[in-house]
Amino acid sequence: MSSSPAPAGRPARKERARTRRTDYAGAVYGSLLAASVVATAGAAGDFPRLQLIVLLLVTGVVFWAAHVYAHVAGERIVGRPISRREVRRVARREWPIVEAAVLPAVAAALSPVLGLGLSGTAWLVLAVAIAQQVAWATLGAINAGASRRMAVGEGVVNLLLGLVIVAAKAALGH
């Protein structure tokens, strides 16, 4: 890498890394949440696809709302009212928790096209949730300017977290 300045009008690499979105925590968390929903829903019995889709989306929205509330309540100065602007800012920042439920829900909706039964649907949705979790974690590391080795490490750690959910699902016999 050269240490020469960036071309005029274009920020240097480190500056671009600081200005890009690098916090993918909500997307990673939401993906892990979606995987957990699938694993635990299977433990409660067979869920028809529509119920699984609704469960994924509703859980994402409820956890998003809980995160927004926790952040706003936890960050405010005692005695100072919470502004709508702050609530909107936090709500936007935490929205990836909900977005992370969408792709697994779409996978559940499309599973009949692949000829999958309920068990196959659950495994597909679980795989999609874990794959996106690994992808978001790796992408977040890359966009934060992490080395290739660190980015791979982020992906591996998230894969291992996902595999814990897979092991739990397998142990539950679903």
N, C-alpha and C positions, 0 to 999 in steps of 0.2 A: 504494500500500500504506500502510496506517496503521501507526503505531508504537505503537498502543494494546496493552496486554497481552492475552494470550490469555484466553478465558473460564476461570473457575475449574475446575480439574481437567483442563484440556486444555493440553498444552505448546505453546509458541510454535512457529511454522513452522520456524525454524532448529533448535530443539530436536528437533522431530519428524524433521527431515531427518537429524540426527545419530543418532537411535535406530533409524531404518529401515535395512534392509540396503541398502548402497550399493555393495558390492563384487561386481560381476558379472563379474570377471575370469575366473573359472573357466568360466562359461557362454560368454563371448566366446571364450576360448581353446579350449574344447571344440568350439564350432561351427566355428572355423577349422580345427581338427584334423579334424573330420568332413569338411569340404569337401576338405581335402588328401588324406584317405584315398580319397575318391571319385575325385579327379583322378588320383592315382597308381595306384589299382587298375585304372583304365581303360587306363593305359599298359602294364600287364602282360598285357593281354588281356581278353576278355570274362569277367566274373564273373557266375555265376548269382545271382539275387536273394538266395537264402539265404546264399551265401558273402559277399555284400556286407553283408548285415545282421549276420552274425556278425563280420565284419571291423570294421565300425563299432563294435559293442558291445565287442568284445575290446580294440580299440585304445583306446577310452575308458577301460576299466577299467585297462589297463596304464599309460597315462599318468597316471591318477588315483593309482595306487599309487606311481608314480615321483615324482609331486609330493609326496605325503604323506611318502615317505621323504626326499626332498631337504629339505623344510621342517623335519621333525623333526631330521634329522641336522645340518642347517645352523644351527638355532636353539639347540641344546642347549649347555649349559655343559660344557666339556671335563671329563671324569671323572665327571660326574653322570649317573646312569642316566636313561633316558627313561621317563617315567611313561605308563601306559596311558591316563590321563586326557588327557594332551597329545596322544597319538596319535589318540585319538577326536576331540578338538577339531579337529585339523588335517584328519583324514579327513572330518569333516562340512563343514568350510570348503571343501575341494577337491572335494566330491561333484558340484557342477555340471558338472565336466568330463565325468563319466559321463552325467549327465542330458542334456547337449547332444547326445549321440549317439542318444538315443532317438527324437526326432522325425524325423531323417533316416532312421533304421532303419524307422520306421513308414511313412514315405513310400515306401521301397523295397518294403515288404511290400504296400502298397495299390496300387502302380503297375499291376499287372495289371487291376485294376478300371477303371483309366483307359485300358486298352488299350495300354499302353506296352511296347515291347520293351526289351531290355537297355540300348541307348543312350539311349532316352528316359527310362528309369528313372534312369540315372546323372545325366542333366541335371536331372531333377526333384529328386533327392536333393541335388545340388549347390545348386540354387536354394533349397531348404528350409534347408540349413545356413547359407547366406549370409544369407537373410532373418532367421533367428533370431539370427545374429551381430549384424546391424545393430540388431535390436530390443533385444537385451540391452544392447548398448553405449549405445543411446539411453536406455533405461529406467534404466540405472545412473547416467547423467549427470543425468537428471531427478530421481531419488531422492536424489542427492547435493546437490541444490539448484542445479544449473547453470542458467544462463540458457537461454532457448529457442535462442538462437544457438549457444551451446556444445553443447547437446544435439544440434542438427542437425549441428554439426561432428563430433561423436563418431560419429553415424550415417554421415556421408559418408566419414570416414576408414576406418571398418570396411567400408563398401561398396567402397571402393577396394582394401582388402586382399583382399576376396572376389573382386573382379574380376581381380586378379593371378592367383588360382587358376584362374578361368575362362579367362583368356588362356593359362595353362600347359596346361590341359586341351585347349583348342582347338588349340594349337600341336602337341600330341602326336597330334592327329588322332582323338580319341575323344570 
